[in-house]
Amino acid sequence: ILEPGGHFMSITFSQPNFRLPFLARSCYNWSISVQTYGESFHFFFFLMEKGKQLSEK
């Protein structure tokens, strides 16, 4: 169970258009930021913070 202000990190090769439908649910009550790394094979770093507003993006 994640406390308010807590962070959940996910590092994956799965692109945001596949992961965000699962992560961007209002019931989780967290914000999401995504960073892309790598050159020929990209990997993605998702950082969720509990208790923050989910962006419409």
CHARMM internal coordinates of N, CA and C (Angstrom, degrees):
IC EDIT
DIST 1 N 1 CA 1.4557
DIST 1 CA 1 C 1.5204
ANGL 1 N 1 CA 1 C 107.42
DIST 1 C 2 N 1.3059
ANGL 1 CA 1 C 2 N 114.81
DIHE 1 N 1 CA 1 C 2 N 128.88
DIST 2 N 2 CA 1.4605
ANGL 1 C 2 N 2 CA 121.56
DIHE 1 CA 1 C 2 N 2 CA -176.64
DIST 2 CA 2 C 1.5252
ANGL 2 N 2 CA 2 C 109.53
DIHE 1 C 2 N 2 CA 2 C -93.55
DIST 2 C 3 N 1.3266
ANGL 2 CA 2 C 3 N 116.53
DIHE 2 N 2 CA 2 C 3 N 127.45
DIST 3 N 3 CA 1.4587
ANGL 2 C 3 N 3 CA 121.97
DIHE 2 CA 2 C 3 N 3 CA 179.11
DIST 3 CA 3 C 1.5261
ANGL 3 N 3 CA 3 C 110.22
DIHE 2 C 3 N 3 CA 3 C -79.28
DIST 3 C 4 N 1.3428
ANGL 3 CA 3 C 4 N 118.84
DIHE 3 N 3 CA 3 C 4 N 156.51
DIST 4 N 4 CA 1.4580
ANGL 3 C 4 N 4 CA 120.61
DIHE 3 CA 3 C 4 N 4 CA 174.10
DIST 4 CA 4 C 1.5244
ANGL 4 N 4 CA 4 C 110.48
DIHE 3 C 4 N 4 CA 4 C -55.04
DIST 4 C 5 N 1.3124
ANGL 4 CA 4 C 5 N 116.71
DIHE 4 N 4 CA 4 C 5 N 133.40
DIST 5 N 5 CA 1.4571
ANGL 4 C 5 N 5 CA 122.34
DIHE 4 CA 4 C 5 N 5 CA -176.58
DIST 5 CA 5 C 1.5198
ANGL 5 N 5 CA 5 C 113.19
DIHE 4 C 5 N 5 CA 5 C 87.27
DIST 5 C 6 N 1.3460
ANGL 5 CA 5 C 6 N 117.05
DIHE 5 N 5 CA 5 C 6 N -7.12
DIST 6 N 6 CA 1.4593
ANGL 5 C 6 N 6 CA 121.47
DIHE 5 CA 5 C 6 N 6 CA 178.66
DIST 6 CA 6 C 1.5206
ANGL 6 N 6 CA 6 C 111.15
DIHE 5 C 6 N 6 CA 6 C -76.41
DIST 6 C 7 N 1.3232
ANGL 6 CA 6 C 7 N 115.93
DIHE 6 N 6 CA 6 C 7 N 159.40
DIST 7 N 7 CA 1.4619
ANGL 6 C 7 N 7 CA 121.87
DIHE 6 CA 6 C 7 N 7 CA -177.95
DIST 7 CA 7 C 1.5212
ANGL 7 N 7 CA 7 C 111.21
DIHE 6 C 7 N 7 CA 7 C -119.62
DIST 7 C 8 N 1.3258
ANGL 7 CA 7 C 8 N 115.28
DIHE 7 N 7 CA 7 C 8 N 143.34
DIST 8 N 8 CA 1.4589
ANGL 7 C 8 N 8 CA 123.08
DIHE 7 CA 7 C 8 N 8 CA 173.42
DIST 8 CA 8 C 1.5193
ANGL 8 N 8 CA 8 C 106.58
DIHE 7 C 8 N 8 CA 8 C -124.00
DIST 8 C 9 N 1.3323
ANGL 8 CA 8 C 9 N 117.56
DIHE 8 N 8 CA 8 C 9 N 127.88
DIST 9 N 9 CA 1.4591
ANGL 8 C 9 N 9 CA 121.92
DIHE 8 CA 8 C 9 N 9 CA -178.25
DIST 9 CA 9 C 1.5220
ANGL 9 N 9 CA 9 C 110.09
DIHE 8 C 9 N 9 CA 9 C -114.68
DIST 9 C 10 N 1.3187
ANGL 9 CA 9 C 10 N 115.61
DIHE 9 N 9 CA 9 C 10 N 142.74
DIST 10 N 10 CA 1.4580
ANGL 9 C 10 N 10 CA 121.81
DIHE 9 CA 9 C 10 N 10 CA 175.17
DIST 10 CA 10 C 1.5233
ANGL 10 N 10 CA 10 C 107.77
DIHE 9 C 10 N 10 CA 10 C -136.51
DIST 10 C 11 N 1.3268
ANGL 10 CA 10 C 11 N 116.27
DIHE 10 N 10 CA 10 C 11 N 125.83
DIST 11 N 11 CA 1.4631
ANGL 10 C 11 N 11 CA 122.07
DIHE 10 CA 10 C 11 N 11 CA 176.35
DIST 11 CA 11 C 1.5172
ANGL 11 N 11 CA 11 C 106.66
DIHE 10 C 11 N 11 CA 11 C -116.62
DIST 11 C 12 N 1.3375
ANGL 11 CA 11 C 12 N 116.64
DIHE 11 N 11 CA 11 C 12 N 124.01
DIST 12 N 12 CA 1.4580
ANGL 11 C 12 N 12 CA 120.36
DIHE 11 CA 11 C 12 N 12 CA -171.05
DIST 12 CA 12 C 1.5281
ANGL 12 N 12 CA 12 C 111.23
DIHE 11 C 12 N 12 CA 12 C -152.02
DIST 12 C 13 N 1.3191
ANGL 12 CA 12 C 13 N 115.74
DIHE 12 N 12 CA 12 C 13 N 161.10
DIST 13 N 13 CA 1.4633
ANGL 12 C 13 N 13 CA 121.59
DIHE 12 CA 12 C 13 N 13 CA 171.10
DIST 13 CA 13 C 1.5289
ANGL 13 N 13 CA 13 C 110.82
DIHE 12 C 13 N 13 CA 13 C -88.07
DIST 13 C 14 N 1.3096
ANGL 13 CA 13 C 14 N 117.51
DIHE 13 N 13 CA 13 C 14 N -7.83
DIST 14 N 14 CA 1.4651
ANGL 13 C 14 N 14 CA 122.63
DIHE 13 CA 13 C 14 N 14 CA -178.93
DIST 14 CA 14 C 1.5301
ANGL 14 N 14 CA 14 C 109.70
DIHE 13 C 14 N 14 CA 14 C -74.09
DIST 14 C 15 N 1.3272
ANGL 14 CA 14 C 15 N 116.38
DIHE 14 N 14 CA 14 C 15 N 128.31
DIST 15 N 15 CA 1.4581
ANGL 14 C 15 N 15 CA 122.04
DIHE 14 CA 14 C 15 N 15 CA -176.84
DIST 15 CA 15 C 1.5301
ANGL 15 N 15 CA 15 C 111.36
DIHE 14 C 15 N 15 CA 15 C -68.59
DIST 15 C 16 N 1.3535
ANGL 15 CA 15 C 16 N 116.75
DIHE 15 N 15 CA 15 C 16 N 152.57
DIST 16 N 16 CA 1.4598
ANGL 15 C 16 N 16 CA 120.59
DIHE 15 CA 15 C 16 N 16 CA -178.02
DIST 16 CA 16 C 1.5262
ANGL 16 N 16 CA 16 C 114.64
DIHE 15 C 16 N 16 CA 16 C -55.65
DIST 16 C 17 N 1.3247
ANGL 16 CA 16 C 17 N 118.21
DIHE 16 N 16 CA 16 C 17 N -34.71
DIST 17 N 17 CA 1.4658
ANGL 16 C 17 N 17 CA 118.70
DIHE 16 CA 16 C 17 N 17 CA -179.52
DIST 17 CA 17 C 1.5291
ANGL 17 N 17 CA 17 C 112.13
DIHE 16 C 17 N 17 CA 17 C -64.96
DIST 17 C 18 N 1.3330
ANGL 17 CA 17 C 18 N 118.12
DIHE 17 N 17 CA 17 C 18 N -18.70
DIST 18 N 18 CA 1.4629
ANGL 17 C 18 N 18 CA 121.46
DIHE 17 CA 17 C 18 N 18 CA 175.41
DIST 18 CA 18 C 1.5255
ANGL 18 N 18 CA 18 C 111.75
DIHE 17 C 18 N 18 CA 18 C -93.12
DIST 18 C 19 N 1.3403
ANGL 18 CA 18 C 19 N 118.23
DIHE 18 N 18 CA 18 C 19 N -34.68
DIST 19 N 19 CA 1.4709
ANGL 18 C 19 N 19 CA 121.95
DIHE 18 CA 18 C 19 N 19 CA -174.70
DIST 19 CA 19 C 1.5265
ANGL 19 N 19 CA 19 C 113.12
DIHE 18 C 19 N 19 CA 19 C -85.68
DIST 19 C 20 N 1.3406
ANGL 19 CA 19 C 20 N 117.57
DIHE 19 N 19 CA 19 C 20 N -37.13
DIST 20 N 20 CA 1.4589
ANGL 19 C 20 N 20 CA 120.20
DIHE 19 CA 19 C 20 N 20 CA -174.08
DIST 20 CA 20 C 1.5276
ANGL 20 N 20 CA 20 C 114.47
DIHE 19 C 20 N 20 CA 20 C -59.92
DIST 20 C 21 N 1.3336
ANGL 20 CA 20 C 21 N 120.52
DIHE 20 N 20 CA 20 C 21 N -36.21
DIST 21 N 21 CA 1.4673
ANGL 20 C 21 N 21 CA 117.91
DIHE 20 CA 20 C 21 N 21 CA 176.90
DIST 21 CA 21 C 1.5341
ANGL 21 N 21 CA 21 C 113.47
DIHE 20 C 21 N 21 CA 21 C -58.50
DIST 21 C 22 N 1.3222
ANGL 21 CA 21 C 22 N 117.31
DIHE 21 N 21 CA 21 C 22 N -27.65
DIST 22 N 22 CA 1.4621
ANGL 21 C 22 N 22 CA 120.95
DIHE 21 CA 21 C 22 N 22 CA 178.84
DIST 22 CA 22 C 1.5256
ANGL 22 N 22 CA 22 C 112.06
DIHE 21 C 22 N 22 CA 22 C -86.78
DIST 22 C 23 N 1.3249
ANGL 22 CA 22 C 23 N 116.92
DIHE 22 N 22 CA 22 C 23 N -32.56
DIST 23 N 23 CA 1.4616
ANGL 22 C 23 N 23 CA 121.02
DIHE 22 CA 22 C 23 N 23 CA -175.46
DIST 23 CA 23 C 1.5260
ANGL 23 N 23 CA 23 C 113.56
DIHE 22 C 23 N 23 CA 23 C -89.93
DIST 23 C 24 N 1.3320
ANGL 23 CA 23 C 24 N 117.90
DIHE 23 N 23 CA 23 C 24 N -29.61
DIST 24 N 24 CA 1.4678
ANGL 23 C 24 N 24 CA 121.79
DIHE 23 CA 23 C 24 N 24 CA -173.31
DIST 24 CA 24 C 1.5239
ANGL 24 N 24 CA 24 C 111.52
DIHE 23 C 24 N 24 CA 24 C -92.79
DIST 24 C 25 N 1.3128
ANGL 24 CA 24 C 25 N 116.07
DIHE 24 N 24 CA 24 C 25 N 59.51
DIST 25 N 25 CA 1.4655
ANGL 24 C 25 N 25 CA 121.36
DIHE 24 CA 24 C 25 N 25 CA 177.14
DIST 25 CA 25 C 1.5253
ANGL 25 N 25 CA 25 C 108.39
DIHE 24 C 25 N 25 CA 25 C -107.79
DIST 25 C 26 N 1.3221
ANGL 25 CA 25 C 26 N 116.33
DIHE 25 N 25 CA 25 C 26 N 133.71
DIST 26 N 26 CA 1.4646
ANGL 25 C 26 N 26 CA 120.08
DIHE 25 CA 25 C 26 N 26 CA -176.36
DIST 26 CA 26 C 1.5258
ANGL 26 N 26 CA 26 C 112.59
DIHE 25 C 26 N 26 CA 26 C -62.11
DIST 26 C 27 N 1.3248
ANGL 26 CA 26 C 27 N 118.37
DIHE 26 N 26 CA 26 C 27 N -24.90
DIST 27 N 27 CA 1.4699
ANGL 26 C 27 N 27 CA 120.92
DIHE 26 CA 26 C 27 N 27 CA -179.62
DIST 27 CA 27 C 1.5265
ANGL 27 N 27 CA 27 C 112.13
DIHE 26 C 27 N 27 CA 27 C -65.84
DIST 27 C 28 N 1.3369
ANGL 27 CA 27 C 28 N 118.43
DIHE 27 N 27 CA 27 C 28 N -20.01
DIST 28 N 28 CA 1.4647
ANGL 27 C 28 N 28 CA 121.16
DIHE 27 CA 27 C 28 N 28 CA 179.07
DIST 28 CA 28 C 1.5274
ANGL 28 N 28 CA 28 C 112.03
DIHE 27 C 28 N 28 CA 28 C -78.80
DIST 28 C 29 N 1.3338
ANGL 28 CA 28 C 29 N 117.44
DIHE 28 N 28 CA 28 C 29 N -21.95
DIST 29 N 29 CA 1.4633
ANGL 28 C 29 N 29 CA 122.41
DIHE 28 CA 28 C 29 N 29 CA 178.04
DIST 29 CA 29 C 1.5354
ANGL 29 N 29 CA 29 C 111.54
DIHE 28 C 29 N 29 CA 29 C 54.23
DIST 29 C 30 N 1.3366
ANGL 29 CA 29 C 30 N 115.95
DIHE 29 N 29 CA 29 C 30 N 52.98
DIST 30 N 30 CA 1.4595
ANGL 29 C 30 N 30 CA 119.63
DIHE 29 CA 29 C 30 N 30 CA 177.62
DIST 30 CA 30 C 1.5178
ANGL 30 N 30 CA 30 C 110.66
DIHE 29 C 30 N 30 CA 30 C -142.81
DIST 30 C 31 N 1.3258
ANGL 30 CA 30 C 31 N 114.81
DIHE 30 N 30 CA 30 C 31 N 159.87
DIST 31 N 31 CA 1.4597
ANGL 30 C 31 N 31 CA 120.77
DIHE 30 CA 30 C 31 N 31 CA 174.09
DIST 31 CA 31 C 1.5229
ANGL 31 N 31 CA 31 C 107.79
DIHE 30 C 31 N 31 CA 31 C -95.71
DIST 31 C 32 N 1.3140
ANGL 31 CA 31 C 32 N 116.20
DIHE 31 N 31 CA 31 C 32 N 159.56
DIST 32 N 32 CA 1.4670
ANGL 31 C 32 N 32 CA 121.18
DIHE 31 CA 31 C 32 N 32 CA -178.29
DIST 32 CA 32 C 1.5228
ANGL 32 N 32 CA 32 C 109.30
DIHE 31 C 32 N 32 CA 32 C -131.93
DIST 32 C 33 N 1.3272
ANGL 32 CA 32 C 33 N 115.89
DIHE 32 N 32 CA 32 C 33 N 132.50
DIST 33 N 33 CA 1.4637
ANGL 32 C 33 N 33 CA 120.69
DIHE 32 CA 32 C 33 N 33 CA 169.28
DIST 33 CA 33 C 1.5257
ANGL 33 N 33 CA 33 C 107.56
DIHE 32 C 33 N 33 CA 33 C -124.21
DIST 33 C 34 N 1.3237
ANGL 33 CA 33 C 34 N 115.76
DIHE 33 N 33 CA 33 C 34 N 145.67
DIST 34 N 34 CA 1.4655
ANGL 33 C 34 N 34 CA 121.49
DIHE 33 CA 33 C 34 N 34 CA -176.94
DIST 34 CA 34 C 1.5243
ANGL 34 N 34 CA 34 C 108.95
DIHE 33 C 34 N 34 CA 34 C -127.24
DIST 34 C 35 N 1.3296
ANGL 34 CA 34 C 35 N 116.19
DIHE 34 N 34 CA 34 C 35 N 131.83
DIST 35 N 35 CA 1.4576
ANGL 34 C 35 N 35 CA 122.79
DIHE 34 CA 34 C 35 N 35 CA 174.49
DIST 35 CA 35 C 1.5246
ANGL 35 N 35 CA 35 C 108.16
DIHE 34 C 35 N 35 CA 35 C -122.13
DIST 35 C 36 N 1.3315
ANGL 35 CA 35 C 36 N 117.06
DIHE 35 N 35 CA 35 C 36 N 142.00
DIST 36 N 36 CA 1.4585
ANGL 35 C 36 N 36 CA 122.63
DIHE 35 CA 35 C 36 N 36 CA 178.83
DIST 36 CA 36 C 1.5249
ANGL 36 N 36 CA 36 C 109.29
DIHE 35 C 36 N 36 CA 36 C -109.21
DIST 36 C 37 N 1.3389
ANGL 36 CA 36 C 37 N 116.04
DIHE 36 N 36 CA 36 C 37 N 135.47
DIST 37 N 37 CA 1.4643
ANGL 36 C 37 N 37 CA 122.34
DIHE 36 CA 36 C 37 N 37 CA 179.90
DIST 37 CA 37 C 1.5251
ANGL 37 N 37 CA 37 C 109.48
DIHE 36 C 37 N 37 CA 37 C -131.16
DIST 37 C 38 N 1.3136
ANGL 37 CA 37 C 38 N 116.05
DIHE 37 N 37 CA 37 C 38 N 158.66
DIST 38 N 38 CA 1.4598
ANGL 37 C 38 N 38 CA 121.52
DIHE 37 CA 37 C 38 N 38 CA 177.96
DIST 38 CA 38 C 1.5104
ANGL 38 N 38 CA 38 C 111.64
DIHE 37 C 38 N 38 CA 38 C 99.08
DIST 38 C 39 N 1.3465
ANGL 38 CA 38 C 39 N 114.60
DIHE 38 N 38 CA 38 C 39 N 165.02
DIST 39 N 39 CA 1.4561
ANGL 38 C 39 N 39 CA 119.45
DIHE 38 CA 38 C 39 N 39 CA -179.01
DIST 39 CA 39 C 1.5199
ANGL 39 N 39 CA 39 C 112.17
DIHE 38 C 39 N 39 CA 39 C -115.30
DIST 39 C 40 N 1.3127
ANGL 39 CA 39 C 40 N 119.04
DIHE 39 N 39 CA 39 C 40 N -62.71
DIST 40 N 40 CA 1.4665
ANGL 39 C 40 N 40 CA 118.83
DIHE 39 CA 39 C 40 N 40 CA 179.94
DIST 40 CA 40 C 1.5296
ANGL 40 N 40 CA 40 C 111.22
DIHE 39 C 40 N 40 CA 40 C -87.77
DIST 40 C 41 N 1.3223
ANGL 40 CA 40 C 41 N 116.80
DIHE 40 N 40 CA 40 C 41 N -37.67
DIST 41 N 41 CA 1.4635
ANGL 40 C 41 N 41 CA 121.32
DIHE 40 CA 40 C 41 N 41 CA 173.42
DIST 41 CA 41 C 1.5219
ANGL 41 N 41 CA 41 C 107.36
DIHE 40 C 41 N 41 CA 41 C -115.28
DIST 41 C 42 N 1.3224
ANGL 41 CA 41 C 42 N 116.14
DIHE 41 N 41 CA 41 C 42 N 111.69
DIST 42 N 42 CA 1.4576
ANGL 41 C 42 N 42 CA 120.32
DIHE 41 CA 41 C 42 N 42 CA -178.52
DIST 42 CA 42 C 1.5208
ANGL 42 N 42 CA 42 C 110.69
DIHE 41 C 42 N 42 CA 42 C -82.91
DIST 42 C 43 N 1.3201
ANGL 42 CA 42 C 43 N 114.68
DIHE 42 N 42 CA 42 C 43 N 146.40
DIST 43 N 43 CA 1.4536
ANGL 42 C 43 N 43 CA 119.38
DIHE 42 CA 42 C 43 N 43 CA 167.11
DIST 43 CA 43 C 1.5180
ANGL 43 N 43 CA 43 C 107.14
DIHE 42 C 43 N 43 CA 43 C -129.80
DIST 43 C 44 N 1.3196
ANGL 43 CA 43 C 44 N 115.53
DIHE 43 N 43 CA 43 C 44 N 159.57
DIST 44 N 44 CA 1.4552
ANGL 43 C 44 N 44 CA 121.71
DIHE 43 CA 43 C 44 N 44 CA -168.68
DIST 44 CA 44 C 1.5194
ANGL 44 N 44 CA 44 C 110.23
DIHE 43 C 44 N 44 CA 44 C -125.83
DIST 44 C 45 N 1.3212
ANGL 44 CA 44 C 45 N 115.07
DIHE 44 N 44 CA 44 C 45 N 136.50
DIST 45 N 45 CA 1.4539
ANGL 44 C 45 N 45 CA 123.30
DIHE 44 CA 44 C 45 N 45 CA 179.65
DIST 45 CA 45 C 1.5252
ANGL 45 N 45 CA 45 C 107.42
DIHE 44 C 45 N 45 CA 45 C -111.00
DIST 45 C 46 N 1.3119
ANGL 45 CA 45 C 46 N 116.94
DIHE 45 N 45 CA 45 C 46 N 114.79
DIST 46 N 46 CA 1.4589
ANGL 45 C 46 N 46 CA 123.20
DIHE 45 CA 45 C 46 N 46 CA 177.96
DIST 46 CA 46 C 1.5233
ANGL 46 N 46 CA 46 C 107.71
DIHE 45 C 46 N 46 CA 46 C -104.37
DIST 46 C 47 N 1.3236
ANGL 46 CA 46 C 47 N 116.80
DIHE 46 N 46 CA 46 C 47 N 128.65
DIST 47 N 47 CA 1.4587
ANGL 46 C 47 N 47 CA 121.71
DIHE 46 CA 46 C 47 N 47 CA 176.95
DIST 47 CA 47 C 1.5215
ANGL 47 N 47 CA 47 C 108.26
DIHE 46 C 47 N 47 CA 47 C -122.62
DIST 47 C 48 N 1.3299
ANGL 47 CA 47 C 48 N 115.46
DIHE 47 N 47 CA 47 C 48 N 118.58
DIST 48 N 48 CA 1.4476
ANGL 47 C 48 N 48 CA 121.61
DIHE 47 CA 47 C 48 N 48 CA 177.99
DIST 48 CA 48 C 1.5226
ANGL 48 N 48 CA 48 C 109.02
DIHE 47 C 48 N 48 CA 48 C -108.28
DIST 48 C 49 N 1.3431
ANGL 48 CA 48 C 49 N 116.74
DIHE 48 N 48 CA 48 C 49 N 137.98
DIST 49 N 49 CA 1.4632
ANGL 48 C 49 N 49 CA 121.22
DIHE 48 CA 48 C 49 N 49 CA 176.95
DIST 49 CA 49 C 1.5186
ANGL 49 N 49 CA 49 C 109.14
DIHE 48 C 49 N 49 CA 49 C -122.59
DIST 49 C 50 N 1.3128
ANGL 49 CA 49 C 50 N 115.62
DIHE 49 N 49 CA 49 C 50 N 120.53
DIST 50 N 50 CA 1.4675
ANGL 49 C 50 N 50 CA 122.79
DIHE 49 CA 49 C 50 N 50 CA -177.27
DIST 50 CA 50 C 1.5218
ANGL 50 N 50 CA 50 C 110.58
DIHE 49 C 50 N 50 CA 50 C -67.65
DIST 50 C 51 N 1.3361
ANGL 50 CA 50 C 51 N 115.69
DIHE 50 N 50 CA 50 C 51 N 137.83
DIST 51 N 51 CA 1.4545
ANGL 50 C 51 N 51 CA 121.48
DIHE 50 CA 50 C 51 N 51 CA 174.92
DIST 51 CA 51 C 1.5093
ANGL 51 N 51 CA 51 C 115.07
DIHE 50 C 51 N 51 CA 51 C 89.70
DIST 51 C 52 N 1.3173
ANGL 51 CA 51 C 52 N 118.14
DIHE 51 N 51 CA 51 C 52 N 1.00
DIST 52 N 52 CA 1.4651
ANGL 51 C 52 N 52 CA 121.53
DIHE 51 CA 51 C 52 N 52 CA 177.87
DIST 52 CA 52 C 1.5249
ANGL 52 N 52 CA 52 C 109.30
DIHE 51 C 52 N 52 CA 52 C -103.49
DIST 52 C 53 N 1.3163
ANGL 52 CA 52 C 53 N 115.63
DIHE 52 N 52 CA 52 C 53 N 157.67
DIST 53 N 53 CA 1.4606
ANGL 52 C 53 N 53 CA 122.27
DIHE 52 CA 52 C 53 N 53 CA -178.56
DIST 53 CA 53 C 1.5237
ANGL 53 N 53 CA 53 C 111.16
DIHE 52 C 53 N 53 CA 53 C -70.83
DIST 53 C 54 N 1.3210
ANGL 53 CA 53 C 54 N 116.98
DIHE 53 N 53 CA 53 C 54 N 133.53
DIST 54 N 54 CA 1.4584
ANGL 53 C 54 N 54 CA 122.36
DIHE 53 CA 53 C 54 N 54 CA 175.37
DIST 54 CA 54 C 1.5208
ANGL 54 N 54 CA 54 C 108.94
DIHE 53 C 54 N 54 CA 54 C -75.51
DIST 54 C 55 N 1.3213
ANGL 54 CA 54 C 55 N 116.83
DIHE 54 N 54 CA 54 C 55 N 127.27
DIST 55 N 55 CA 1.4593
ANGL 54 C 55 N 55 CA 122.28
DIHE 54 CA 54 C 55 N 55 CA -179.52
DIST 55 CA 55 C 1.5233
ANGL 55 N 55 CA 55 C 110.09
DIHE 54 C 55 N 55 CA 55 C -71.07
DIST 55 C 56 N 1.3208
ANGL 55 CA 55 C 56 N 116.85
DIHE 55 N 55 CA 55 C 56 N 152.15
DIST 56 N 56 CA 1.4661
ANGL 55 C 56 N 56 CA 122.23
DIHE 55 CA 55 C 56 N 56 CA 177.77
DIST 56 CA 56 C 1.5171
ANGL 56 N 56 CA 56 C 111.73
DIHE 55 C 56 N 56 CA 56 C -75.20
DIST 56 C 57 N 1.3373
ANGL 56 CA 56 C 57 N 118.81
DIHE 56 N 56 CA 56 C 57 N -13.84
DIST 57 N 57 CA 1.4679
ANGL 56 C 57 N 57 CA 122.89
DIHE 56 CA 56 C 57 N 57 CA -176.16
DIST 57 CA 57 C 1.4987
ANGL 57 N 57 CA 57 C 111.47
DIHE 56 C 57 N 57 CA 57 C -64.17
END
COOR INIT
IC SEED 1 N 1 CA 1 C
IC BUILD
